Amino acid sequence: MTNILHQHSGNARNLLATLGARYLSLFPKGTAPLYVASPNALLDENINLHEVTVTLVMLHRNRAPGVDQITNNALDNLDTLSLL
C-alpha cells in the first residue's frame, strides 16, 4: 500500500479506486456456487469471533488472494467490529 501511495500520480478519487481494486475487491471476477446440501447442525452453527481470530492468526501472509481477490493482509488489518 505504501508503494501505491507514493507512486500514485492521479487525484484522490483515482487513488481510492486503485486501493479499492487492490485491497477491497470492488470488482469481483466470479461468483461462488450456491450451497445445496442437507442440513448439518454442526456446520449450521454461527461462527464466533474467537474462531475467526484464530483462523486469521494462522493465515500465511504472502499468499495470492482467492477467487474473491481479498488478500490475507487486508483481512489481517480488519478491526474487531468488521470481524463480527
N, CA, C and O atoms as CSV, one atom per row, in Angstrom:
chain,resi,resn,atom,element,x,y,z
A,1,MET,N,N,0.829,-1.179,0.000
A,1,MET,CA,C,0.000,0.000,0.000
A,1,MET,C,C,0.874,1.243,0.000
A,1,MET,O,O,0.539,2.229,-0.655
A,2,THR,N,N,1.978,1.215,0.715
A,2,THR,CA,C,2.877,2.361,0.749
A,2,THR,C,C,3.386,2.677,-0.643
A,2,THR,O,O,3.471,3.845,-1.024
A,3,ASN,N,N,3.730,1.639,-1.411
A,3,ASN,CA,C,4.200,1.866,-2.779
A,3,ASN,C,C,3.133,2.544,-3.622
A,3,ASN,O,O,3.432,3.467,-4.379
A,4,ILE,N,N,1.900,2.096,-3.496
A,4,ILE,CA,C,0.809,2.704,-4.263
A,4,ILE,C,C,0.656,4.169,-3.885
A,4,ILE,O,O,0.515,5.023,-4.761
A,5,LEU,N,N,0.681,4.469,-2.594
A,5,LEU,CA,C,0.526,5.856,-2.141
A,5,LEU,C,C,1.629,6.753,-2.676
A,5,LEU,O,O,1.357,7.870,-3.116
A,6,HIS,N,N,2.866,6.282,-2.646
A,6,HIS,CA,C,3.996,7.112,-3.073
A,6,HIS,C,C,4.123,7.209,-4.585
A,6,HIS,O,O,4.610,8.218,-5.096
A,7,GLN,N,N,3.700,6.195,-5.301
A,7,GLN,CA,C,3.859,6.187,-6.749
A,7,GLN,C,C,2.639,6.727,-7.489
A,7,GLN,O,O,2.708,6.988,-8.690
A,8,HIS,N,N,1.529,6.896,-6.784
A,8,HIS,CA,C,0.296,7.323,-7.444
A,8,HIS,C,C,0.380,8.797,-7.817
A,8,HIS,O,O,0.706,9.640,-6.981
A,9,SER,N,N,0.083,9.102,-9.080
A,9,SER,CA,C,0.173,10.493,-9.532
A,9,SER,C,C,-1.193,11.100,-9.845
A,9,SER,O,O,-1.271,12.271,-10.216
A,10,GLY,N,N,-2.264,10.333,-9.704
A,10,GLY,CA,C,-3.600,10.836,-10.006
A,10,GLY,C,C,-4.218,11.584,-8.838
A,10,GLY,O,O,-3.545,11.890,-7.854
A,11,ASN,N,N,-5.503,11.873,-8.957
A,11,ASN,CA,C,-6.211,12.583,-7.887
A,11,ASN,C,C,-6.697,11.593,-6.824
A,11,ASN,O,O,-6.496,10.385,-6.946
A,12,ALA,N,N,-7.333,12.123,-5.793
A,12,ALA,CA,C,-7.777,11.293,-4.665
A,12,ALA,C,C,-8.790,10.236,-5.102
A,12,ALA,O,O,-8.756,9.112,-4.601
A,13,ARG,N,N,-9.679,10.571,-6.015
A,13,ARG,CA,C,-10.685,9.614,-6.480
A,13,ARG,C,C,-10.025,8.424,-7.183
A,13,ARG,O,O,-10.404,7.273,-6.964
A,14,ASN,N,N,-9.034,8.716,-8.029
A,14,ASN,CA,C,-8.314,7.635,-8.707
A,14,ASN,C,C,-7.527,6.790,-7.715
A,14,ASN,O,O,-7.434,5.571,-7.862
A,15,LEU,N,N,-6.959,7.444,-6.700
A,15,LEU,CA,C,-6.219,6.717,-5.674
A,15,LEU,C,C,-7.144,5.755,-4.931
A,15,LEU,O,O,-6.782,4.603,-4.695
A,16,LEU,N,N,-8.331,6.223,-4.565
A,16,LEU,CA,C,-9.292,5.360,-3.872
A,16,LEU,C,C,-9.711,4.184,-4.751
A,16,LEU,O,O,-9.856,3.064,-4.260
A,17,ALA,N,N,-9.903,4.430,-6.034
A,17,ALA,CA,C,-10.274,3.349,-6.948
A,17,ALA,C,C,-9.149,2.324,-7.056
A,17,ALA,O,O,-9.401,1.119,-7.078
A,18,THR,N,N,-7.907,2.806,-7.123
A,18,THR,CA,C,-6.756,1.909,-7.195
A,18,THR,C,C,-6.642,1.070,-5.926
A,18,THR,O,O,-6.442,-0.143,-5.998
A,19,LEU,N,N,-6.767,1.713,-4.766
A,19,LEU,CA,C,-6.682,0.993,-3.493
A,19,LEU,C,C,-7.842,0.012,-3.335
A,19,LEU,O,O,-7.657,-1.103,-2.848
A,20,GLY,N,N,-9.041,0.434,-3.750
A,20,GLY,CA,C,-10.201,-0.445,-3.660
A,20,GLY,C,C,-10.047,-1.680,-4.525
A,20,GLY,O,O,-10.366,-2.789,-4.095
A,21,ALA,N,N,-9.559,-1.493,-5.741
A,21,ALA,CA,C,-9.365,-2.629,-6.641
A,21,ALA,C,C,-8.301,-3.580,-6.105
A,21,ALA,O,O,-8.393,-4.793,-6.296
A,22,ARG,N,N,-7.304,-3.036,-5.441
A,22,ARG,CA,C,-6.195,-3.865,-4.931
A,22,ARG,C,C,-6.551,-4.581,-3.629
A,22,ARG,O,O,-6.222,-5.755,-3.459
A,23,TYR,N,N,-7.222,-3.881,-2.706
A,23,TYR,CA,C,-7.413,-4.425,-1.363
A,23,TYR,C,C,-8.852,-4.783,-0.996
A,23,TYR,O,O,-9.057,-5.579,-0.080
A,24,LEU,N,N,-9.843,-4.231,-1.668
A,24,LEU,CA,C,-11.227,-4.455,-1.265
A,24,LEU,C,C,-12.023,-5.297,-2.241
A,24,LEU,O,O,-13.182,-5.617,-1.974
A,25,SER,N,N,-11.442,-5.655,-3.343
A,25,SER,CA,C,-12.115,-6.478,-4.335
A,25,SER,C,C,-13.467,-5.885,-4.727
A,25,SER,O,O,-14.504,-6.539,-4.619
A,26,LEU,N,N,-13.432,-4.638,-5.184
A,26,LEU,CA,C,-14.661,-3.971,-5.607
A,26,LEU,C,C,-15.159,-4.519,-6.944
A,26,LEU,O,O,-16.311,-4.304,-7.320
A,27,PHE,N,N,-14.296,-5.218,-7.646
A,27,PHE,CA,C,-14.640,-5.742,-8.955
A,27,PHE,C,C,-14.425,-7.257,-8.965
A,27,PHE,O,O,-13.421,-7.734,-9.495
A,28,PRO,N,N,-15.364,-8.020,-8.379
A,28,PRO,CA,C,-15.178,-9.471,-8.292
A,28,PRO,C,C,-15.073,-10.115,-9.672
A,28,PRO,O,O,-15.699,-9.656,-10.628
A,29,LYS,N,N,-14.281,-11.175,-9.769
A,29,LYS,CA,C,-14.040,-11.844,-11.047
A,29,LYS,C,C,-14.971,-13.016,-11.289
A,29,LYS,O,O,-14.973,-13.573,-12.387
A,30,GLY,N,N,-15.762,-13.408,-10.303
A,30,GLY,CA,C,-16.658,-14.536,-10.473
A,30,GLY,C,C,-17.599,-14.647,-9.292
A,30,GLY,O,O,-17.500,-13.880,-8.334
A,31,THR,N,N,-18.488,-15.580,-9.360
A,31,THR,CA,C,-19.418,-15.772,-8.251
A,31,THR,C,C,-19.261,-17.180,-7.690
A,31,THR,O,O,-18.894,-18.112,-8.406
A,32,ALA,N,N,-19.537,-17.313,-6.435
A,32,ALA,CA,C,-19.445,-18.615,-5.774
A,32,ALA,C,C,-20.718,-19.417,-6.049
A,32,ALA,O,O,-21.799,-18.839,-6.161
A,33,PRO,N,N,-20.600,-20.723,-6.157
A,33,PRO,CA,C,-21.797,-21.546,-6.373
A,33,PRO,C,C,-22.692,-21.537,-5.136
A,33,PRO,O,O,-22.219,-21.333,-4.017
A,34,LEU,N,N,-23.975,-21.757,-5.347
A,34,LEU,CA,C,-24.924,-21.817,-4.240
A,34,LEU,C,C,-24.680,-23.067,-3.407
A,34,LEU,O,O,-24.281,-24.106,-3.933
A,35,TYR,N,N,-24.923,-22.961,-2.107
A,35,TYR,CA,C,-24.765,-24.089,-1.189
A,35,TYR,C,C,-26.033,-24.926,-1.244
A,35,TYR,O,O,-27.105,-24.459,-0.863
A,36,VAL,N,N,-25.916,-26.148,-1.712
A,36,VAL,CA,C,-27.075,-27.035,-1.805
A,36,VAL,C,C,-26.734,-28.380,-1.168
A,36,VAL,O,O,-26.259,-29.294,-1.842
A,37,ALA,N,N,-26.977,-28.489,0.115
A,37,ALA,CA,C,-26.716,-29.734,0.844
A,37,ALA,C,C,-27.753,-29.882,1.940
A,37,ALA,O,O,-28.459,-28.932,2.278
A,38,SER,N,N,-27.837,-31.068,2.485
A,38,SER,CA,C,-28.791,-31.291,3.569
A,38,SER,C,C,-28.307,-30.592,4.839
A,38,SER,O,O,-27.105,-30.395,5.013
A,39,PRO,N,N,-29.231,-30.213,5.730
A,39,PRO,CA,C,-28.854,-29.510,6.960
A,39,PRO,C,C,-27.881,-30.326,7.815
A,39,PRO,O,O,-27.969,-31.552,7.886
A,40,ASN,N,N,-26.964,-29.624,8.454
A,40,ASN,CA,C,-25.983,-30.241,9.340
A,40,ASN,C,C,-25.854,-29.333,10.555
A,40,ASN,O,O,-25.358,-28.212,10.439
A,41,ALA,N,N,-26.294,-29.802,11.718
A,41,ALA,CA,C,-26.335,-28.964,12.926
A,41,ALA,C,C,-24.973,-28.376,13.265
A,41,ALA,O,O,-24.887,-27.205,13.638
A,42,LEU,N,N,-23.916,-29.155,13.145
A,42,LEU,CA,C,-22.582,-28.666,13.483
A,42,LEU,C,C,-22.130,-27.573,12.514
A,42,LEU,O,O,-21.599,-26.543,12.929
A,43,LEU,N,N,-22.346,-27.808,11.233
A,43,LEU,CA,C,-21.932,-26.821,10.236
A,43,LEU,C,C,-22.844,-25.604,10.195
A,43,LEU,O,O,-22.428,-24.537,9.742
A,44,ASP,N,N,-24.073,-25.746,10.660
A,44,ASP,CA,C,-25.021,-24.637,10.636
A,44,ASP,C,C,-24.904,-23.715,11.845
A,44,ASP,O,O,-25.605,-22.705,11.914
A,45,GLU,N,N,-24.025,-24.047,12.808
A,45,GLU,CA,C,-23.830,-23.162,13.959
A,45,GLU,C,C,-23.184,-21.853,13.511
A,45,GLU,O,O,-22.454,-21.818,12.520
A,46,ASN,N,N,-23.458,-20.784,14.247
A,46,ASN,CA,C,-22.841,-19.496,13.953
A,46,ASN,C,C,-21.338,-19.557,14.201
A,46,ASN,O,O,-20.871,-20.259,15.097
A,47,ILE,N,N,-20.599,-18.818,13.400
A,47,ILE,CA,C,-19.155,-18.706,13.591
A,47,ILE,C,C,-18.925,-17.614,14.626
A,47,ILE,O,O,-19.519,-16.540,14.533
A,48,ASN,N,N,-18.065,-17.879,15.617
A,48,ASN,CA,C,-17.843,-16.867,16.651
A,48,ASN,C,C,-16.533,-16.113,16.408
A,48,ASN,O,O,-15.699,-16.533,15.606
A,49,LEU,N,N,-16.371,-15.002,17.111
A,49,LEU,CA,C,-15.213,-14.130,16.925
A,49,LEU,C,C,-13.905,-14.860,17.213
A,49,LEU,O,O,-12.911,-14.643,16.520
A,50,HIS,N,N,-13.897,-15.714,18.217
A,50,HIS,CA,C,-12.674,-16.451,18.553
A,50,HIS,C,C,-12.220,-17.328,17.382
A,50,HIS,O,O,-11.030,-17.378,17.071
A,51,GLU,N,N,-13.155,-18.011,16.737
A,51,GLU,CA,C,-12.809,-18.861,15.596
A,51,GLU,C,C,-12.202,-18.037,14.464
A,51,GLU,O,O,-11.217,-18.444,13.849
A,52,VAL,N,N,-12.796,-16.878,14.197
A,52,VAL,CA,C,-12.294,-16.013,13.125
A,52,VAL,C,C,-10.897,-15.509,13.466
A,52,VAL,O,O,-10.004,-15.530,12.619
A,53,THR,N,N,-10.704,-15.054,14.704
A,53,THR,CA,C,-9.417,-14.516,15.129
A,53,THR,C,C,-8.321,-15.576,15.042
A,53,THR,O,O,-7.228,-15.298,14.548
A,54,VAL,N,N,-8.604,-16.773,15.512
A,54,VAL,CA,C,-7.617,-17.861,15.457
A,54,VAL,C,C,-7.267,-18.184,14.008
A,54,VAL,O,O,-6.099,-18.400,13.687
A,55,THR,N,N,-8.250,-18.217,13.149
A,55,THR,CA,C,-8.010,-18.517,11.737
A,55,THR,C,C,-7.157,-17.440,11.089
A,55,THR,O,O,-6.253,-17.757,10.315
A,56,LEU,N,N,-7.424,-16.169,11.389
A,56,LEU,CA,C,-6.630,-15.080,10.818
A,56,LEU,C,C,-5.176,-15.146,11.271
A,56,LEU,O,O,-4.270,-14.851,10.492
A,57,VAL,N,N,-4.948,-15.528,12.510
A,57,VAL,CA,C,-3.576,-15.645,13.019
A,57,VAL,C,C,-2.817,-16.742,12.267
A,57,VAL,O,O,-1.607,-16.635,12.067
A,58,MET,N,N,-3.519,-17.784,11.853
A,58,MET,CA,C,-2.873,-18.924,11.192
A,58,MET,C,C,-2.656,-18.711,9.688
A,58,MET,O,O,-2.002,-19.536,9.049
A,59,LEU,N,N,-3.184,-17.631,9.108
A,59,LEU,CA,C,-3.033,-17.400,7.673
A,59,LEU,C,C,-1.588,-17.086,7.308
A,59,LEU,O,O,-0.870,-16.441,8.072
A,60,HIS,N,N,-1.174,-17.542,6.146
A,60,HIS,CA,C,0.129,-17.180,5.602
A,60,HIS,C,C,-0.020,-15.825,4.912
A,60,HIS,O,O,-0.912,-15.648,4.083
A,61,ARG,N,N,0.831,-14.888,5.243
A,61,ARG,CA,C,0.697,-13.515,4.748
A,61,ARG,C,C,1.057,-13.353,3.272
A,61,ARG,O,O,0.490,-12.490,2.602
A,62,ASN,N,N,1.962,-14.139,2.759
A,62,ASN,CA,C,2.456,-13.929,1.395
A,62,ASN,C,C,1.833,-14.894,0.399
A,62,ASN,O,O,2.530,-15.467,-0.438
A,63,ARG,N,N,0.542,-15.070,0.487
A,63,ARG,CA,C,-0.167,-15.948,-0.447
A,63,ARG,C,C,-1.036,-15.104,-1.373
A,63,ARG,O,O,-1.466,-14.007,-1.017
A,64,ALA,N,N,-1.280,-15.625,-2.545
A,64,ALA,CA,C,-2.135,-14.943,-3.509
A,64,ALA,C,C,-3.579,-14.963,-3.016
A,64,ALA,O,O,-3.992,-15.907,-2.342
A,65,PRO,N,N,-4.351,-13.921,-3.349
A,65,PRO,CA,C,-5.758,-13.905,-2.946
A,65,PRO,C,C,-6.543,-14.996,-3.667
A,65,PRO,O,O,-6.131,-15.491,-4.717
A,66,GLY,N,N,-7.676,-15.357,-3.083
A,66,GLY,CA,C,-8.540,-16.363,-3.686
A,66,GLY,C,C,-9.421,-15.757,-4.766
A,66,GLY,O,O,-9.146,-14.665,-5.263
A,67,VAL,N,N,-10.471,-16.465,-5.122
A,67,VAL,CA,C,-11.393,-16.012,-6.161
A,67,VAL,C,C,-11.989,-14.654,-5.813
A,67,VAL,O,O,-12.257,-13.848,-6.703
A,68,ASP,N,N,-12.199,-14.395,-4.518
A,68,ASP,CA,C,-12.787,-13.125,-4.090
A,68,ASP,C,C,-11.799,-11.965,-4.157
A,68,ASP,O,O,-12.190,-10.817,-3.950
A,69,GLN,N,N,-10.521,-12.243,-4.444
A,69,GLN,CA,C,-9.462,-11.243,-4.560
A,69,GLN,C,C,-9.169,-10.505,-3.256
A,69,GLN,O,O,-8.566,-9.433,-3.285
A,70,ILE,N,N,-9.577,-11.047,-2.130
A,70,ILE,CA,C,-9.273,-10.441,-0.831
A,70,ILE,C,C,-7.947,-11.014,-0.346
A,70,ILE,O,O,-7.797,-12.229,-0.216
A,71,THR,N,N,-6.989,-10.135,-0.080
A,71,THR,CA,C,-5.677,-10.590,0.365
A,71,THR,C,C,-5.690,-10.898,1.857
A,71,THR,O,O,-6.517,-10.369,2.600
A,72,ASN,N,N,-4.780,-11.744,2.287
A,72,ASN,CA,C,-4.662,-12.050,3.709
A,72,ASN,C,C,-4.259,-10.815,4.504
A,72,ASN,O,O,-4.673,-10.656,5.652
A,73,ASN,N,N,-3.458,-9.943,3.906
A,73,ASN,CA,C,-3.084,-8.704,4.593
A,73,ASN,C,C,-4.302,-7.823,4.835
A,73,ASN,O,O,-4.408,-7.190,5.886
A,74,ALA,N,N,-5.216,-7.775,3.880
A,74,ALA,CA,C,-6.433,-6.976,4.070
A,74,ALA,C,C,-7.259,-7.541,5.221
A,74,ALA,O,O,-7.781,-6.783,6.038
A,75,LEU,N,N,-7.380,-8.851,5.294
A,75,LEU,CA,C,-8.122,-9.477,6.392
A,75,LEU,C,C,-7.440,-9.222,7.730
A,75,LEU,O,O,-8.104,-8.991,8.740
A,76,ASP,N,N,-6.119,-9.265,7.730
A,76,ASP,CA,C,-5.356,-9.063,8.960
A,76,ASP,C,C,-5.516,-7.644,9.498
A,76,ASP,O,O,-5.372,-7.421,10.700
A,77,ASN,N,N,-5.810,-6.685,8.626
A,77,ASN,CA,C,-5.938,-5.285,9.038
A,77,ASN,C,C,-7.353,-4.891,9.446
A,77,ASN,O,O,-7.588,-3.731,9.785
A,78,LEU,N,N,-8.298,-5.822,9.422
A,78,LEU,CA,C,-9.668,-5.506,9.818
A,78,LEU,C,C,-9.762,-5.284,11.325
A,78,LEU,O,O,-9.087,-5.953,12.107
A,79,ASP,N,N,-10.605,-4.339,11.717
A,79,ASP,CA,C,-10.826,-4.120,13.149
A,79,ASP,C,C,-11.838,-5.147,13.665
A,79,ASP,O,O,-12.464,-5.862,12.882
A,80,THR,N,N,-11.987,-5.209,14.973
A,80,THR,CA,C,-12.853,-6.216,15.600
A,80,THR,C,C,-14.298,-6.096,15.131
A,80,THR,O,O,-14.949,-7.114,14.893
A,81,LEU,N,N,-14.814,-4.877,14.995
A,81,LEU,CA,C,-16.204,-4.706,14.553
A,81,LEU,C,C,-16.422,-5.270,13.157
A,81,LEU,O,O,-17.491,-5.810,12.870
A,82,SER,N,N,-15.436,-5.154,12.295
A,82,SER,CA,C,-15.564,-5.687,10.938
A,82,SER,C,C,-15.567,-7.209,10.925
A,82,SER,O,O,-16.117,-7.825,10.012
A,83,LEU,N,N,-14.956,-7.812,11.931
A,83,LEU,CA,C,-14.909,-9.273,12.004
A,83,LEU,C,C,-16.207,-9.869,12.518
A,83,LEU,O,O,-16.467,-11.056,12.320
A,84,LEU,N,N,-17.031,-9.052,13.181
A,84,LEU,CA,C,-18.284,-9.559,13.739
A,84,LEU,C,C,-19.246,-9.780,12.653
A,84,LEU,O,O,-20.373,-10.208,12.903
